[in-house]
Amino acid sequence: MKLAILSRAPKAYSTRRLKEAALDRGI
């Protein structure tokens, strides 16, 4: 699911998404 979202979304958006996800997880 994540891969599909990243593939569809632009690099900037995907990067932002990953950053937010990391912050949510506390990594």
BAFI-3210 file (N, C-alpha, C; in Angstrom, 3 decimals, decimal comma, padded with zeros to 6 digits):
// residues 27
n [1|2|3|4|5|6|7|8|9|10|11|12|13|14|15|16|17|18|19|20|21|22|23|24|25|26|27]
n.u [000,842|001,859|003,950|002,508|001,228|003,441|004,462|002,450|002,277|004,125|007,733|008,401|006,029|005,874|008,176|007,582|005,426|006,656|008,312|006,452|005,226|007,345|007,773|005,373|005,612|007,759|010,378]
n.v [-001,197|001,280|001,555|001,828|004,266|005,948|005,655|006,772|009,356|012,485|012,961|014,839|014,930|012,264|012,050|013,823|012,511|010,182|011,297|012,356|009,985|008,708|010,437|010,080|007,427|007,642|007,341]
n.w [000,000|000,879|-000,985|-003,362|-002,932|-002,729|-005,286|-006,812|-005,781|-005,926|-005,661|-003,674|-002,169|-001,347|000,154|002,188|003,299|004,242|006,150|007,950|008,731|009,964|012,108|013,434|014,173|015,780|015,159]
ca.u [000,000|002,758|004,654|001,559|001,032|004,679|004,580|001,473|002,566|005,424|008,826|008,281|004,915|006,225|009,171|006,874|004,625|007,559|008,775|005,336|005,041|008,458|007,515|004,258|006,116|008,730|011,683]
ca.v [000,000|002,436|001,653|002,336|005,690|006,636|005,633|007,719|010,718|013,054|012,698|015,760|014,494|010,975|012,305|014,450|011,447|009,311|012,049|012,400|008,626|008,453|011,210|009,436|006,191|008,020|006,827]
ca.w [000,000|000,935|-002,265|-004,361|-002,646|-003,085|-006,751|-007,370|-005,323|-006,337|-004,713|-002,545|-001,338|-000,761|001,193|003,312|003,888|004,994|007,315|008,903|009,243|010,879|013,321|014,130|014,782|016,798|014,729]
c.u [000,884|003,456|003,755|001,374|002,274|004,823|003,643|001,811|003,948|006,488|008,691|007,189|005,261|007,213|008,503|006,065|005,505|008,014|007,684|005,134|006,124|008,224|006,395|004,740|007,105|010,109|012,677]
c.v [001,257|002,646|002,259|003,839|006,479|006,728|006,658|009,158|011,180|012,777|013,566|015,284|013,198|011,172|012,891|013,396|010,565|010,010|012,079|011,032|008,313|009,188|010,567|008,182|006,493|007,500|007,986]
c.w [000,000|-000,403|-003,323|-004,176|-003,071|-004,594|-007,375|-006,997|-005,798|-005,284|-003,473|-001,592|-000,621|000,383|002,426|004,052|004,771|006,270|008,380|009,541|010,272|012,196|014,137|014,846|015,894|016,452|014,652]
res [m|k|l|a|i|l|s|r|a|p|k|a|y|s|t|r|r|l|k|e|a|a|l|d|r|g|i]
***
